[in-house]
Amino acid sequence: SSGINAEWPLRPGGIHQCVIICSQSLSIKGVCIAIRLLSRLMVPSNKYWFSVLVLTVILANAVAKKPHILYILMDDQGYGDVGYTNQTDDIKTPLLDKMAREGLILDRHYSTWMCTPTRASILTGKYHSKLGIQYGVFVPHTEQCLNKTELLLPEVVRHNGYATHLVGKWHLGYAHWHCMPCMRGFDTAYGFINGETDWLNHTCGGYHDFYECAYSAETGLRWDALTDDNGTYTQDLYSRRVKHLIQHHHHEQTPMFLYLSMQSVHEPYFAPAEYYDCTDNDRCTMQAMMNASEKLLEDVISHFKEAGMWDDTLVIYHSDNGAPNKNVASNGNLRGYKHSLWEGGLRTVGFLYSVNHQILRHRGRTSCYVHVSDWYQTIISITGGWEAYSNAADGNAMPAELDSIDQSSYLLSKSTNTCPRTSILLHMDPVKRIAAAIKNQYKLLIGNVVNNRYMCHATRHYELNLESFNFTNVRMYNIFSDPNETTDISDDYPHIVSVISNYVRGTVNHQAPLQCQLPVDEDGYPNDDVPYYLPWL
C-alpha cells in the first residue's frame, strides 16, 4: 500500500525469483540472500518496509515447509558401539558423536529384542506383540509377512506429498507380493530381503539376495533381481543408490522420506581392509565396521548437500536392538544382549539431528521414553498429519489400537516439560511365557527371562493369558537409579509389581496365528532354477 511505490524498478521475474529462492530455504543464509536480492530490486525509499513485508512472507513459508526425513536404522549396534554414550573407550565415532551432541540425544530409546519385531513396530505403530511377531524373526521359505491389513508408515507419508524410498534391509517377509516394500507404500526399494547377507557377493543361504523395485499407480510394479554387483561392498552400493535417488529427486516441489535400513553392524562381521585401524583384537573389526558406516553417512550427507537438501533435513538415528553376545560387539555397562529383555537387548542408541534450528529447536539430551512404535505417529505428524490420508478417495482413516505416541512437539521443540510417554509394553510372548514392561522408573520382568528354551510349534494353541505365566518368577528394577539392573526390588514394592502386571494384562492383544506358526514351504524360492529371492505365492 503506502509503503510501495508503483514506479519502483522491478526487474522481470526478480521478486518471483527472490521469493522462490528464500521460501525454499530454512537457513539464515537463505534469508540473507533474500535481503540482498531485495536491496538490488528496490529504490532506496522503499527498501525498509518492503523488505519487512517480504521477509515476513519468506519466514512464514520457511517454517511451514515440510522437512526431508532421513531415517537411519542401524542393525545390532550396541550401547557400547558408539562414542557419545561414554560406555566404552575403544570405539571412535566422531561424526555420530558430533551429530548426537549437536542434536537431541534420546537417552531412553527402546526398541524390541531383535530385527523383525522392531521393523514391524516402526512401520505399523503397534507393539510387536499385537502383530504376532514377538517370538522371533522372519526366516526364508515361510509365509511370514506383515498382515496386508496393516497400514504402513510410508503409505501415509506418501499421501502427505513425500517421495518414499527404502535403501537397505527389509526383513518383513516376501512370500507374497503384498509383503514387499514397493507394494506397501515405498515408491522404490533397493537392498536385501532377509535378515543378513554377504557384504560382497550379496547372498543369503547360498542364493542371491539383492533387488530393486519401484511402484507407481501409473506404471504398476517393477521388480529386478540385481546380480551384477558381486564383489562390490554393500556400503558403496548404498552410497551410489542414495546419490541416484537424490539426483533424480525434485526437492523444490517434493520432500523426501528416505528409510536407510543399514546392514551394519550385523553379522557377518566384515569390512574392507582400508577401514581397519588395528588388527590385534575382535573390537578392531567393530571399529572398522563403524568407520565404514561413518564413511557411508558422510557420503549421504554430501549427496544431500550437493542437491541443496541438507539444510531442510531431519535425521532420525537409532538401532533396531542391542548388540548380540559376541566379543566384537558391546552394550557397555548395560546388562544383557540382543534376544534378551535386559536393558542391553532393548535400550538402544538414538538421537535426532538437523543443522536447521527451525526444524529441531530441542537440543541436548532427554531422558523421556521413546519407543520405536512412536516414530509412526511422530513422523506422520511431522510430514503433515492424517488429513490427506483420511480425505483420500477410498475413505481411509487412522488405524485403531495404535500404540504409537506422537512425540513431534516434545522432541522437536520441547513444547512441554512433561514426557509424552510414561509406560512401555516391551514384550509379551505366549510361547516363551515371558513378558516385560516399563511404568515410570520401574521395569518389570515376568517369567524365566534368563534361560528360556520354549520352542514355537505350528499345531499348538497358545493361550494369551498371563495367568499361565509364572508370576512367582518376577524381577523389578529401578532403571533410573539402577540402569545396569543389578538389584531386584520386586519384594520391596509388591504394589508396584501389581500395577505393572495389570498394565500388561490391559495391553495384551495379537493377531492369530502367531507368525512363528505359519507353514514352511520348502518349494518356495529360491532354488537352483531361480537362484534368487522373490515372492512365490
Legacy VTK file of the C-alpha trace (Angstrom):
# vtk DataFile Version 3.0
C-alpha trace
ASCII
DATASET POLYDATA
POINTS 537 float
0.000 0.000 0.000
1.578 3.322 1.088
4.929 1.618 1.544
5.136 0.532 -2.105
5.852 2.956 -4.951
4.359 1.844 -8.276
7.366 3.302 -10.031
9.995 1.178 -8.239
12.305 -0.534 -10.739
11.141 -4.158 -10.794
13.350 -6.381 -12.920
11.364 -9.012 -14.858
10.906 -12.064 -12.655
13.055 -10.568 -9.910
10.683 -10.678 -6.965
9.302 -14.056 -8.065
12.848 -15.416 -8.166
13.627 -13.974 -4.755
10.534 -15.438 -3.090
11.191 -18.873 -4.593
14.833 -18.867 -3.516
14.017 -17.796 0.006
10.941 -19.904 0.622
12.931 -22.985 -0.360
15.493 -22.292 2.351
15.076 -22.614 6.096
18.574 -21.301 6.754
19.815 -17.902 7.884
21.969 -17.868 4.762
18.821 -18.055 2.624
17.267 -15.110 4.466
20.427 -13.046 3.960
20.329 -13.802 0.242
16.718 -12.652 0.250
17.564 -9.294 1.780
20.477 -8.820 -0.604
18.308 -9.518 -3.642
15.592 -7.225 -2.386
18.061 -4.404 -1.885
19.088 -4.603 -5.512
15.478 -4.629 -6.683
14.189 -1.687 -4.621
14.651 2.053 -4.809
16.157 3.339 -1.521
12.994 4.961 -0.157
11.027 1.729 -0.227
13.646 -0.803 0.824
12.838 -0.940 4.514
9.078 -1.569 4.520
9.054 -3.858 1.535
11.931 -5.886 2.985
9.972 -6.319 6.211
6.860 -7.385 4.299
8.528 -9.906 2.021
10.842 -11.213 4.748
7.764 -11.958 6.870
6.274 -13.950 3.985
9.582 -15.750 3.467
9.886 -16.778 7.107
6.266 -17.955 7.206
6.878 -20.147 4.170
10.124 -21.422 5.665
8.524 -22.520 8.915
5.640 -24.211 7.065
7.882 -26.141 4.678
7.971 -29.878 5.235
11.425 -31.242 6.047
13.115 -34.126 4.309
13.323 -37.136 6.639
16.492 -39.247 6.724
15.666 -42.246 8.920
18.821 -44.245 9.702
18.159 -47.627 11.300
21.335 -49.343 12.448
21.415 -53.120 12.768
22.637 -54.671 16.037
24.591 -51.578 17.129
25.194 -51.861 20.855
25.153 -49.157 23.510
28.920 -49.503 23.715
29.484 -49.374 19.942
29.389 -45.593 19.682
31.384 -42.870 21.406
28.763 -40.427 22.688
27.205 -42.868 25.195
30.514 -42.871 27.122
30.150 -46.622 27.640
33.444 -47.532 26.004
36.783 -46.018 25.051
37.752 -48.485 22.323
35.306 -47.368 19.605
35.660 -43.947 17.959
32.696 -42.477 16.086
33.493 -38.765 15.623
30.759 -37.998 13.098
27.985 -39.692 15.074
29.248 -38.109 18.298
29.148 -34.649 16.717
25.649 -35.109 15.328
24.314 -36.538 18.600
25.835 -33.814 20.770
24.702 -31.025 18.451
21.237 -32.574 18.136
18.989 -34.275 20.679
20.279 -37.430 22.363
17.482 -39.898 23.138
18.821 -41.312 26.373
15.874 -43.681 26.896
15.195 -45.003 23.421
13.720 -48.520 23.411
13.455 -50.965 20.539
12.448 -54.627 20.639
14.747 -57.537 21.261
15.522 -58.364 17.609
15.303 -57.285 13.973
11.877 -58.162 12.535
9.775 -57.098 15.541
11.425 -53.679 15.620
10.922 -53.078 11.906
7.290 -54.141 12.182
6.685 -51.824 15.118
8.264 -48.839 13.351
6.172 -49.272 10.225
2.829 -50.129 11.886
2.885 -48.020 15.057
1.973 -51.084 17.119
3.685 -53.181 19.725
5.129 -56.285 18.103
3.090 -58.470 20.464
-0.067 -57.161 18.770
1.279 -58.306 15.416
2.086 -61.890 16.380
5.807 -61.244 15.802
7.087 -61.446 19.370
8.601 -64.938 19.175
11.400 -64.310 16.686
12.491 -63.047 13.279
11.090 -63.913 9.869
13.059 -66.646 8.127
13.279 -67.759 4.473
10.846 -70.283 2.965
7.999 -69.329 5.301
4.762 -67.448 4.751
5.691 -64.990 7.490
4.666 -61.481 6.457
3.166 -58.305 7.854
-0.584 -58.678 7.610
-1.748 -56.837 4.496
-4.449 -55.129 6.547
-1.782 -53.195 8.454
-1.359 -49.607 7.260
2.359 -48.940 6.935
4.078 -45.633 7.651
5.244 -44.850 4.072
1.700 -45.240 2.754
0.535 -42.326 4.917
3.689 -40.273 4.321
3.227 -40.659 0.569
-0.283 -39.201 0.875
1.367 -36.200 2.553
3.244 -35.428 -0.644
6.515 -37.216 0.079
8.651 -39.357 -2.183
9.260 -42.555 -0.180
12.375 -44.691 -0.602
13.878 -47.689 1.169
17.592 -48.393 0.890
18.819 -51.487 2.719
17.357 -54.318 4.750
13.647 -55.250 4.623
13.241 -58.430 6.766
9.437 -58.256 6.899
8.572 -61.216 4.702
8.454 -61.929 0.995
6.157 -64.923 0.325
3.502 -62.747 -1.366
3.940 -59.652 -3.497
1.841 -57.724 -0.999
4.559 -58.445 1.571
7.120 -56.448 -0.392
8.070 -52.804 0.323
7.049 -51.392 -3.065
3.536 -52.724 -2.510
3.392 -51.253 0.999
3.996 -47.550 0.445
7.565 -47.208 -0.812
7.965 -45.634 -4.249
11.249 -47.512 -4.598
13.228 -50.060 -2.626
16.796 -51.267 -3.051
18.633 -53.778 -0.905
18.046 -57.240 0.521
15.008 -59.119 1.770
16.246 -61.363 4.569
17.961 -60.811 7.901
21.549 -60.853 6.697
23.553 -61.189 3.518
27.167 -61.371 2.460
28.821 -57.947 2.191
30.435 -58.663 -1.191
28.556 -61.394 -3.065
25.148 -60.418 -1.594
23.937 -63.953 -0.965
21.851 -65.446 1.841
21.932 -69.208 2.324
23.840 -69.591 -0.929
21.291 -67.683 -3.065
21.355 -64.125 -4.314
19.512 -61.629 -2.131
19.734 -58.163 -3.673
16.946 -56.447 -5.582
15.448 -53.206 -6.806
11.762 -52.374 -7.137
9.580 -49.388 -7.945
5.860 -48.782 -7.878
3.515 -46.081 -9.079
-0.196 -46.045 -9.785
0.546 -45.205 -13.411
3.133 -47.878 -14.186
2.446 -50.534 -11.565
5.202 -52.659 -10.033
8.675 -53.095 -11.473
10.991 -55.679 -9.891
14.568 -56.631 -10.715
16.919 -59.109 -9.049
20.346 -57.454 -9.068
23.166 -59.870 -9.789
25.753 -57.621 -11.469
27.389 -56.104 -8.378
29.157 -59.138 -6.952
32.398 -58.005 -5.375
31.130 -54.506 -4.552
30.903 -53.641 -0.859
27.317 -53.111 0.306
28.072 -49.703 1.835
29.367 -48.491 -1.535
26.206 -49.726 -3.245
24.069 -47.845 -0.732
26.038 -44.630 -1.286
25.610 -44.957 -5.026
21.897 -45.623 -4.635
21.283 -42.607 -2.393
23.161 -40.398 -4.835
20.991 -41.719 -7.681
17.768 -41.092 -5.744
18.739 -37.553 -4.860
19.937 -36.686 -8.351
16.543 -37.725 -9.734
14.532 -36.061 -6.974
12.753 -32.728 -7.487
13.196 -31.458 -3.953
11.848 -27.976 -4.732
8.384 -29.480 -5.137
8.554 -32.769 -3.227
10.040 -33.600 0.189
11.802 -36.950 0.601
11.383 -39.717 3.163
14.481 -41.917 2.968
14.489 -45.029 5.143
18.159 -46.067 5.255
17.969 -49.509 6.844
21.612 -50.355 7.368
23.262 -53.750 7.108
25.895 -52.539 9.542
26.862 -53.719 12.106
25.097 -57.079 11.745
26.896 -60.342 11.121
28.849 -61.423 9.170
31.410 -59.150 10.816
33.390 -57.697 7.937
34.842 -54.520 6.488
37.358 -53.934 3.682
40.977 -53.631 4.752
41.131 -49.851 4.281
38.720 -49.325 7.183
40.869 -51.113 9.780
42.814 -49.074 12.343
44.075 -52.162 14.188
44.016 -55.940 13.875
45.054 -57.253 17.295
41.627 -57.890 18.855
37.973 -58.582 17.986
36.919 -54.995 18.632
39.118 -53.886 15.739
36.505 -55.335 13.392
33.729 -53.350 15.079
35.808 -50.181 14.739
36.368 -50.942 11.052
32.640 -51.525 10.510
31.808 -48.252 12.266
34.463 -46.462 10.185
32.741 -47.790 7.079
29.331 -46.765 8.427
30.534 -43.235 9.105
32.038 -43.085 5.614
28.630 -44.030 4.182
26.953 -41.389 6.335
29.491 -38.796 5.165
28.660 -39.729 1.566
24.918 -39.463 2.207
25.316 -36.045 3.826
27.446 -34.934 0.884
24.761 -36.073 -1.576
22.110 -34.129 0.346
24.313 -31.041 0.458
25.121 -31.127 -3.242
21.394 -31.142 -4.011
20.683 -28.278 -1.613
18.609 -30.543 0.657
20.722 -30.858 3.806
19.579 -27.589 5.412
15.992 -28.855 5.189
16.601 -32.361 6.566
15.734 -34.025 9.875
17.835 -37.080 10.770
16.400 -39.837 12.967
19.053 -42.327 14.098
18.759 -45.427 16.270
19.496 -49.160 16.393
16.973 -51.971 15.971
18.118 -53.701 19.175
21.163 -54.101 21.362
24.373 -55.869 20.433
24.493 -59.691 20.375
26.600 -61.712 22.776
29.767 -61.549 20.680
33.266 -60.347 21.502
33.095 -57.980 18.526
30.094 -56.057 19.901
29.338 -54.326 23.198
26.424 -52.913 25.167
28.780 -51.140 27.530
27.683 -51.420 31.143
24.126 -52.438 30.304
23.122 -55.961 31.268
22.230 -58.476 28.587
22.321 -58.697 24.813
20.165 -58.922 21.718
17.477 -61.638 22.157
17.163 -60.735 25.848
14.769 -58.495 27.773
17.527 -56.841 29.774
18.481 -53.242 29.033
21.352 -54.379 26.828
18.872 -56.003 24.477
16.221 -53.271 24.395
17.693 -49.860 25.267
19.440 -48.549 22.187
21.493 -45.677 20.898
19.376 -42.941 19.354
19.358 -39.241 18.500
17.767 -36.554 16.333
19.817 -34.114 14.271
19.321 -31.187 11.926
21.541 -28.244 11.055
18.339 -26.219 10.914
17.166 -24.841 14.255
13.719 -24.146 12.802
13.294 -27.895 12.285
14.919 -29.074 15.527
14.681 -26.492 18.311
15.039 -29.040 21.109
18.739 -29.771 21.631
20.827 -31.543 24.236
19.607 -34.724 25.927
16.264 -36.118 27.006
15.574 -38.924 29.460
11.945 -39.220 28.369
10.979 -42.604 26.984
10.788 -43.061 23.229
9.631 -46.418 21.880
10.204 -47.450 18.266
6.450 -47.575 17.683
6.347 -43.824 18.410
8.152 -42.984 15.182
4.991 -43.937 13.286
2.766 -41.191 14.693
5.666 -38.781 15.162
6.773 -38.950 11.521
3.204 -38.768 10.260
2.716 -35.607 12.315
5.969 -34.060 11.046
5.093 -34.811 7.437
1.571 -33.387 7.562
-0.676 -35.473 9.780
-3.626 -37.687 8.871
-5.792 -35.262 6.913
-4.549 -36.100 3.425
-4.823 -39.835 4.019
-8.222 -39.560 5.692
-9.543 -37.438 2.832
-8.360 -39.882 0.192
-10.944 -41.091 -2.310
-11.171 -44.556 -0.763
-12.227 -43.142 2.587
-9.187 -44.230 4.579
-8.901 -43.471 8.281
-6.300 -43.773 11.018
-5.960 -47.372 12.265
-7.464 -48.321 15.597
-5.431 -49.643 18.530
-2.211 -47.838 17.708
0.410 -47.940 20.441
2.413 -45.158 18.818
2.522 -41.790 20.590
3.039 -38.603 18.592
6.138 -37.095 20.204
6.830 -34.499 17.497
6.007 -31.423 19.598
8.131 -32.565 22.512
11.063 -33.942 20.546
11.343 -31.111 18.013
10.507 -28.074 20.133
10.036 -29.245 23.745
6.609 -27.672 23.830
6.091 -29.158 27.290
8.277 -30.326 30.165
6.051 -33.373 30.587
7.254 -36.591 28.985
4.690 -37.820 26.436
5.266 -41.485 27.306
5.477 -42.964 30.804
4.930 -46.669 30.089
6.024 -49.251 27.505
4.932 -52.817 26.863
8.374 -54.137 25.990
7.420 -57.754 25.343
4.685 -60.360 25.800
5.337 -63.826 24.407
2.813 -66.664 24.980
5.281 -69.210 23.555
8.168 -68.491 25.897
5.715 -67.266 28.555
7.739 -64.174 29.328
6.834 -60.502 29.443
8.447 -57.158 30.223
7.075 -53.681 30.774
8.096 -50.251 31.999
5.992 -47.871 34.048
7.569 -44.658 35.254
11.066 -45.527 36.513
10.299 -49.203 37.103
10.852 -52.153 34.791
9.159 -55.485 35.472
10.285 -58.823 34.023
7.823 -61.747 34.199
8.721 -65.416 33.716
12.000 -67.160 33.063
13.924 -64.466 31.182
17.342 -65.993 31.867
17.363 -69.481 30.349
14.248 -69.973 28.274
14.151 -72.800 25.710
10.462 -72.963 24.786
10.003 -73.539 21.036
7.131 -72.448 18.805
5.068 -75.371 17.459
2.779 -74.898 14.461
-0.089 -77.008 15.796
-0.179 -75.874 19.412
-2.707 -73.350 20.703
-1.045 -70.668 22.803
-3.307 -69.066 25.368
-2.862 -65.323 25.555
-3.414 -65.398 29.270
-0.904 -64.011 31.703
-2.155 -66.314 34.428
-0.350 -69.147 32.629
2.882 -67.227 33.180
5.000 -67.837 36.241
4.242 -64.832 38.424
6.356 -66.269 41.201
9.305 -65.604 38.926
9.309 -61.832 38.609
12.045 -59.243 38.841
11.752 -55.497 39.073
14.379 -52.772 38.762
14.523 -49.020 39.122
16.221 -48.434 35.784
16.996 -44.790 36.523
18.903 -45.368 39.760
19.993 -48.879 38.726
20.413 -48.777 34.905
22.536 -51.933 34.909
19.774 -53.964 36.606
21.805 -55.270 39.499
19.254 -55.109 42.331
15.854 -56.827 42.182
13.377 -54.737 44.230
10.197 -56.714 43.456
9.836 -57.955 47.050
10.165 -54.409 48.370
7.393 -52.940 46.206
4.686 -55.583 45.647
2.052 -52.913 44.920
4.139 -51.579 42.002
4.591 -55.137 40.710
0.815 -55.471 40.782
0.272 -52.144 38.971
2.660 -53.034 36.156
1.278 -56.580 35.880
-2.214 -55.167 35.441
-0.888 -52.752 32.825
0.466 -55.717 30.843
-2.870 -57.525 31.151
-4.647 -54.492 29.786
-2.462 -54.155 26.682
-2.200 -57.771 25.541
-3.604 -58.443 22.083
-2.272 -60.004 18.903
-3.309 -61.307 15.542
-3.795 -65.063 15.097
-1.992 -67.176 14.275
1.384 -66.270 15.656
3.779 -65.663 12.777
6.046 -68.436 14.047
3.201 -70.898 13.415
2.856 -70.127 9.716
3.892 -73.003 7.424
7.333 -73.577 5.985
7.289 -74.047 2.219
10.440 -75.820 1.052
9.269 -75.410 -2.538
9.388 -71.647 -2.140
12.035 -69.598 -3.891
14.950 -69.553 -4.228
16.103 -72.811 -5.786
18.594 -73.942 -8.407
16.214 -72.926 -11.202
15.510 -69.474 -9.761
18.622 -68.711 -7.657
17.416 -65.509 -6.007
14.729 -64.500 -3.522
11.323 -63.299 -4.701
7.675 -63.980 -3.823
6.316 -67.363 -4.845
2.690 -67.379 -3.639
LINES 1 538
537 0 1 2 3 4 5 6 7 8 9 10 11 12 13 14 15 16 17 18 19 20 21 22 23 24 25 26 27 28 29 30 31 32 33 34 35 36 37 38 39 40 41 42 43 44 45 46 47 48 49 50 51 52 53 54 55 56 57 58 59 60 61 62 63 64 65 66 67 68 69 70 71 72 73 74 75 76 77 78 79 80 81 82 83 84 85 86 87 88 89 90 91 92 93 94 95 96 97 98 99 100 101 102 103 104 105 106 107 108 109 110 111 112 113 114 115 116 117 118 119 120 121 122 123 124 125 126 127 128 129 130 131 132 133 134 135 136 137 138 139 140 141 142 143 144 145 146 147 148 149 150 151 152 153 154 155 156 157 158 159 160 161 162 163 164 165 166 167 168 169 170 171 172 173 174 175 176 177 178 179 180 181 182 183 184 185 186 187 188 189 190 191 192 193 194 195 196 197 198 199 200 201 202 203 204 205 206 207 208 209 210 211 212 213 214 215 216 217 218 219 220 221 222 223 224 225 226 227 228 229 230 231 232 233 234 235 236 237 238 239 240 241 242 243 244 245 246 247 248 249 250 251 252 253 254 255 256 257 258 259 260 261 262 263 264 265 266 267 268 269 270 271 272 273 274 275 276 277 278 279 280 281 282 283 284 285 286 287 288 289 290 291 292 293 294 295 296 297 298 299 300 301 302 303 304 305 306 307 308 309 310 311 312 313 314 315 316 317 318 319 320 321 322 323 324 325 326 327 328 329 330 331 332 333 334 335 336 337 338 339 340 341 342 343 344 345 346 347 348 349 350 351 352 353 354 355 356 357 358 359 360 361 362 363 364 365 366 367 368 369 370 371 372 373 374 375 376 377 378 379 380 381 382 383 384 385 386 387 388 389 390 391 392 393 394 395 396 397 398 399 400 401 402 403 404 405 406 407 408 409 410 411 412 413 414 415 416 417 418 419 420 421 422 423 424 425 426 427 428 429 430 431 432 433 434 435 436 437 438 439 440 441 442 443 444 445 446 447 448 449 450 451 452 453 454 455 456 457 458 459 460 461 462 463 464 465 466 467 468 469 470 471 472 473 474 475 476 477 478 479 480 481 482 483 484 485 486 487 488 489 490 491 492 493 494 495 496 497 498 499 500 501 502 503 504 505 506 507 508 509 510 511 512 513 514 515 516 517 518 519 520 521 522 523 524 525 526 527 528 529 530 531 532 533 534 535 536
